[in-house]
Amino acid sequence: MEVVSFLTFLEGKISELLFQIFFLSGIVFLLIFYDVDSSFIILSAVLFLSAQISFLWFSFQKKQKDSQRIINLADELQESYYISDILPKPGDLQNKAYYYALKKACKAMNDKISQIEKEKQEYEEYVESFAHEIKIPIGALSLTFDNTKNYALKKETDKLYRLTEQMLYYARSESTEKDYFVKKLNLEEVIHNVILKFRHDLIDHKVIIETHAIDQIVYTDEKWLTFILSQIIQNSIKYFDKQENKLTITGQDNDTNIILSIKDNGCGISSSDLSRVFEKGFTGSDRSKSNSTGVGLYLARKLSFRLGLKLDIASEEKEYTILQITFPKGTVHRI
Amino acid sequence: MKIAIIEDDKITRLELSKLLNSHGYETVLLTDFENLSEESKKYSFDLILLDINLPYENGYEICRKMKKLMSVPIIFVTSRDTSADELLSIQAGGIDFITKPYDTLILLEKIKRALQLSNPNNFRELTKKDCTLDLHLSVLKYEGKSIELTRNEFRILYYFFMNEDKIISKEELLEKLWNDKYYLDENVLLVNMTRLKKKMKEIGIIHLLENIRGKGWKL
């Protein structure tokens, strides 16, 4: 907020000033009329004016200081909707009215916010319990199809499960609550489990999997990392388009961090799309791949960020796509 | 080996039992959720698969009670997957935790680990049909002659030695290999099989692996 100049301050007091000048000239005229010594008149007028001007100047200074204090308070407060609770109480009539209006507005807004927060939390809890409930029938179906070796339906069931999982993590990623548990993990084990999870799809696509130096220790949440890796591998599988499909998973230890690269030789991403793949709802400008929600990579990056990991992408259209996760060493993850 | 299943969803319970039966385990289905500890006294078993959301009492409490009654490993099988659930299950004394929908491969692996069946036998070599597989040197010996096997060939042969008289299909073989971090694709597997047979023929083994048309191979 810009600082008010003395002139603007005077402008606000124009009626008061005009009245005083009018009053002063009245007195001067009266004094002249009664033949008072002109030097006395001038002296009194100058005295009055200078007293008035210095009073105005000081009150301007004070007002400016007070206003600046309020502005600073508002600027320093992170959640500015709490401003009404820390503002100094005003003394004069009009400011009291403003103060009252502000208090009321803030209270209404805070009530609304807590109501929305409560609803959001209830919704998240519902999503969480829904996901758990629906996994019971999905689990039953999955086992049944395994036992009867019905791979077509088993695959459909897997899809059901993955979509449910995505919804669950979407809800979790929005949640302000911390639902992760950082522990020591062997990357190889986590990757192995993800590969196993997708083994049917990978074998069906005749994917050649190569792993290099993935026997590394990282500190992060296992389930979240599994989810992130699943999104990446799922994407790779979806966009394989060559005779020979290849997935290369490489670990690399650079003193300060550990980098995990997952490279596929699928259709790649055009450079115009590349910057947008982490956006929510972005499904690519190629409409022929319509079976995507545009949430996978968005979530992967969001969850990575919350875990304090970095997720990057590089790609050459028609050639390859590389997803890279950077695990910092020895730094505290974001809480 | 006998496994007790405590799970309130009927279909899951029955299918789980079917799955375990087909892999050579006996199963006991405990369904009297009000008096589980009473019911469990009637049977003996080596492992418990325990759901968390159950009528009357939750899985954690049941786990604590069971621990007092007997000393069998307990694996939690559940649809709940938050960190809190995992933590509670460990605190209650469970040795492992697997979430629904189960990946059968992983479930079976965890059961094996819990029953401590998975440590690959401490043998140095396995002998079947006069052929000896040296587990340390990856060498196959027959009538005084021997051939060296590659990593993949050895692994493939190992499964056949461990599952005598069982037909192992291509799919099953792939799953087993993947489970042990050998991510071969079908073509590579077939190439390996062919090469393995050729190698074995060189030292006169033609009777070891039998090709069962359309089904797989058998030792």
Interface residues (C-beta under 8 A of the other chain):
Chain A: E128 H132 E133 K135 I136 I138 G139 A140 L141 S142 L143 T144 D146 N147 T157 Y161 D179 Y180 F181 E188 H192 N193 I195 L196 K197 R199 L202 I203 K206 V207 I208 I209 T211 D221 K223
Chain B: D9 I11 T12 E15 L16 K18 L19 S22 N53 S79 R80 D81 T82 S83 A84 E86 L87 T99 K100 P101 Y102 D103 T104 L105 I106 E171 L174 E175 W178 N179 K181 Y183 D185 E186 N187 V188
